[in-house]
Amino acid sequence: MSYNKIVSLLGSDADSLLNHTCNTFSKESIRNPHGNYVDDSFVNSNRTPQVLNSLSRMFNHGRLAGTGYIGILPVDQGIEHTAGASFSPNPMYFNPENIIKLAMESGCNAVASTFGTLALNSRKYAHKIPFMVKINHNELMTYPNKTNQIMYGTVREAWNLGACSVGATIYFGAEESNRQLQEVSEAFELAHQLGMATVLWCYTRNNGFKKDGVDYHNSTDMSSQATHLGVTIQADLIKQKLPENNGGFKAIGFGKFDEKMYTQLSTNHPIDLTRYMVANCYMGKIGLINSGGESKGASDLAESVKTAVINKRAGGVGLILGRKAFQRPFNEGVELLQAIQDVYLAKEIDLA
């Protein structure tokens, strides 16, 4: 996709997004994603050579290889949202091999999925594209539903099927979050011992995070604190939704905050909201990948390109996008994933 096409898809937001300058955290103060990402972020860390090898394998695979950016196809919605709801738009993905084929055909850096999907196809594909096993999930069959991530297998099992990384979710703010935090911390420690990279889905979940009709789950002050907790337990990459607003701590009346968080360290501009999130990832030393969200049909391409532009200009390292790609015809899914990659390949789009 050409730069002019990207500009066209941004529509009326093009000028605001492509010409914005961050005056909160300057671009010089954060790590600029580049081809030497692994060395720049981890060469002085406690990560072993095997972990660095796993990270390098992901960052040097696919169409974005060697750029310092990463694009991952995640498909765990068969558990998180039910298989029927997830795969009915394109039933070919009831066959898990097609998930891997989509990631490979699109030139993704890695494919993230369940134990079942990746184990069933490990001998055929684990050496052809980096595998990321999502080791915990929300068990959707309990009624009424709970915000409770539980382990579906072991880190050693993920290592044995050939995965180079593991992913996990913590629902920060949920009643079960303390147990999840302990479980995932221990799992990430073992993953690093085995030489695998670690990726944390840092989501907030609590009915109390809604106040006066406003949903603050994706408020940058709160969701960025979730990312900060994620890097603290030594996640090598952080997955987070794009921030949508600010002032959650103030509105709900809990936690701790400083007025500078709202007056100097961020604004209402989407790139500034996301730059604050990057700052909470140790000033970008730990890469921020934003999620693509649900499929809405015809607007998916434009929304995905916009998300990629915001992430890249804020200082993030890529997107992890699933439903917008696999809930459409295979070739269209490939085109959408490659369009996102083209945003990160476009030299005209740089840090704000």
Protein Blocks (a to p, Z undefined) as FASTA:
>chain_A
ZZklmmmmnmmmlmmmmmcccfkbgfklpccddfklmmmmmmmmmbdfklmmmmmmmmmg
cjkgonlpacddddfklmmnojklmmmmmmmlmpmklmmmmmmmnopabdcddfklmmmm
mmmmmmmpccdddfbdcdfkbccdddddddfbdfklmmmnopabdcddddehiaklmmmm
mmmmmmmmmmmmnopacddddddddfklpgehiafklgmklmmmmmmmmmmnopabdcdd
ddfbehklmmnopajddfklmmmmpcfbfklmmmmmmmmnonolaccdddebjaebjmmm
mmmmmmmmmmmmnopabdcdfklmmmccfklmmmmmmmmmmmmmpmkbccZZ
